[in-house]
Structures are given as C-alpha cells and as structure tokens.
Amino acid sequence: MKPPRKKRIEEIDRTNLEPPAFDEAEWQMFRHGVALFNDRQFWEAHEAWEEVWKGRTEESRIFFQAIIQAAAAYHLIVTRPRYRGARNNFAKAIAKLELFTGNVLGIDVDEFHHAVQRSQRVLEELGEANIGAFPEDAIPTITLR
C-alpha cells in the first residue's frame, strides 16, 4: 500500500490532529521504535516508525514524520556525521512537533520538543567542524507514559 503524499506544515488541518487508533502489531512496532531510539539505534528506530507511519492516513501521521526526522538527525550526528542533514532534519522535526502538545501516543511532546530544540542549539554551537564532539547528554531518551 502506497502511503498518502507527505503534506507541508501549512497543508495540515490542525483541528484534526487526534492520535491514531493502533492495533496490537502497530503498538508493538511503535514501542520497538522507542526502544531502538533509546538504545541509540536511530536508523533502526526511524525504520520501525516508518512501518507504522506508512499505514496511517489521518492528519496526525505528521507526528510520525516528526519523530522519524528527529531520529534521522541523531543518526546523522552519531553514526554518519552530516552537519547540514542533521540541522535540516532537526528543523523539520521541530516545526512538526510544534503542532502537538501534551501526550501523544505516550510521549510527552512538550518535553521531547524542548529536548530536540536543545539538541539543535548544541549542534549549531558546535558547528560543522566539531560535530564529533556532540555530547551524549544532548540526546534525549523517550519515556512512554
């Protein structure tokens, strides 16, 4: 099944951003993605969440894009250092996270949003030449509530 085309932020119907209803397999894949993210296996987390995202059609699927792009940014810092790619993915993730508040799928979005913003600031302060010095404590973990 081909997923619907990605929407730009300005195309999102902000009145209809309810979290999706998951079946058990989707919950398992989503939680697996969180565990991978927390184990610093960012690409694998990205892939797990993408499997869930592909099956979504509702407006709130943009939340998956946000966490996928955050995972991609961390991957581009930790595993395949690419400053511009990481910076661009942070910017996209932050813009999408701003659409949500409170708890989405067990994730405290405000907390995660602030952590990703902090990571973006740290990356920009380090600059491209010092991406390898990105501190471990600037990478958040996700606690499901």
C-alpha distance (Angstrom), angle and dihedral (degrees) to the residues before:
residue distance angle dihedral
M1 . . .
K2 3.77 . .
P3 3.83 112.5 .
P4 3.78 119.5 -125.9
R5 3.78 115.2 -92.2
K6 3.78 116.4 -84.2
K7 3.78 113.0 -100.1
R8 3.75 126.3 -139.9
I9 3.81 116.6 -120.7
E10 3.80 92.5 -103.6
E11 3.83 90.9 55.2
I12 3.80 94.7 57.7
D13 3.79 118.9 109.0
R14 3.80 97.5 -132.5
T15 3.80 92.5 -167.5
N16 3.79 90.8 66.2
L17 3.81 105.3 51.8
E18 3.78 98.8 124.5
P19 3.81 116.6 149.5
P20 3.79 112.5 -102.6
A21 3.77 125.1 -107.1
F22 3.81 108.5 -113.1
D23 3.74 130.7 -156.4
E24 3.82 116.8 -137.5
A25 3.80 93.9 -94.8
E26 3.81 91.1 53.6
W27 3.81 91.2 48.2
Q28 3.79 90.0 51.3
M29 3.80 92.5 50.0
F30 3.81 91.6 46.1
R31 3.83 92.5 49.5
H32 3.80 89.6 44.9
G33 3.82 88.3 55.5
V34 3.81 90.1 51.9
A35 3.82 91.0 50.5
L36 3.81 90.6 49.1
F37 3.81 91.2 48.7
N38 3.81 90.8 50.8
D39 3.83 89.4 49.1
R40 3.83 87.6 55.4
Q41 3.79 91.4 -112.9
F42 3.75 91.2 133.2
W43 3.79 100.0 164.4
E44 3.79 91.1 50.1
A45 3.83 90.5 48.7
H46 3.80 88.5 50.3
E47 3.81 89.8 52.7
A48 3.83 93.9 47.2
W49 3.79 92.5 50.1
E50 3.77 91.6 44.7
E51 3.81 89.0 58.8
V52 3.80 89.0 57.4
W53 3.82 93.2 41.3
K54 3.81 92.7 53.9
G55 3.79 90.7 62.6
R56 3.79 95.7 51.3
T57 3.78 125.1 94.8
E58 3.81 102.2 169.5
E59 3.80 123.6 100.9
S60 3.79 91.7 -107.3
R61 3.80 89.4 69.5
I62 3.79 84.0 91.7
F63 3.82 86.9 75.5
F64 3.81 87.6 66.6
Q65 3.77 89.8 50.9
A66 3.81 88.6 54.2
I67 3.80 96.0 52.6
I68 3.81 91.6 40.4
Q69 3.81 90.3 53.2
A70 3.81 91.0 47.3
A71 3.82 89.6 51.9
A72 3.81 89.5 48.3
A73 3.81 90.3 51.9
Y74 3.80 92.2 52.5
H75 3.80 89.8 46.3
L76 3.80 88.6 54.2
I77 3.78 89.9 52.5
V78 3.79 101.6 41.7
T79 3.80 106.5 28.9
R80 3.80 109.0 19.6
P81 3.79 106.8 20.0
R82 3.79 106.7 -140.4
Y83 3.78 111.5 152.7
R84 3.80 98.8 -168.8
G85 3.79 93.5 44.8
A86 3.80 91.8 49.8
R87 3.80 92.1 46.3
N88 3.82 92.0 48.9
N89 3.81 93.2 47.5
F90 3.81 91.1 49.6
A91 3.80 90.3 51.6
K92 3.82 92.3 50.2
A93 3.82 92.8 45.2
I94 3.80 92.8 48.9
A95 3.81 92.9 49.6
K96 3.80 90.5 52.6
L97 3.81 95.2 43.2
E98 3.83 88.2 55.7
L99 3.81 88.1 69.1
F100 3.82 91.0 65.5
T101 3.79 135.7 60.4
G102 3.75 136.2 -179.7
N103 3.76 120.6 10.2
V104 3.80 120.8 -13.7
L105 3.80 117.6 -179.3
G106 3.79 89.1 -20.4
I107 3.81 94.7 -52.0
D108 3.79 119.0 119.9
V109 3.79 94.5 -130.4
D110 3.79 95.6 -167.7
E111 3.81 90.9 54.0
F112 3.80 93.3 46.0
H113 3.81 92.0 44.6
H114 3.82 91.4 53.4
A115 3.81 91.2 46.6
V116 3.81 91.8 52.2
Q117 3.82 90.4 47.4
R118 3.82 89.1 51.9
S119 3.80 90.1 50.0
Q120 3.80 89.8 51.4
R121 3.82 91.1 51.5
V122 3.81 91.8 48.3
L123 3.80 90.9 49.6
E124 3.80 92.1 49.8
E125 3.82 92.1 46.9
L126 3.81 90.5 51.8
G127 3.79 93.5 46.4
E128 3.75 128.4 -157.1
A129 3.81 95.9 -64.1
N130 3.83 92.8 56.5
I131 3.81 101.8 40.9
G132 3.81 88.6 120.0
A133 3.81 89.2 65.3
F134 3.81 93.1 61.3
P135 3.82 103.5 138.0
E136 3.78 120.7 -119.5
D137 3.80 90.9 -133.9
A138 3.82 90.0 61.9
I139 3.81 88.9 67.5
P140 3.79 112.1 84.5
T141 3.76 128.8 -142.8
I142 3.77 121.2 -139.4
T143 3.79 118.3 -124.1
L144 3.77 114.3 -163.7
R145 3.79 111.6 -142.8
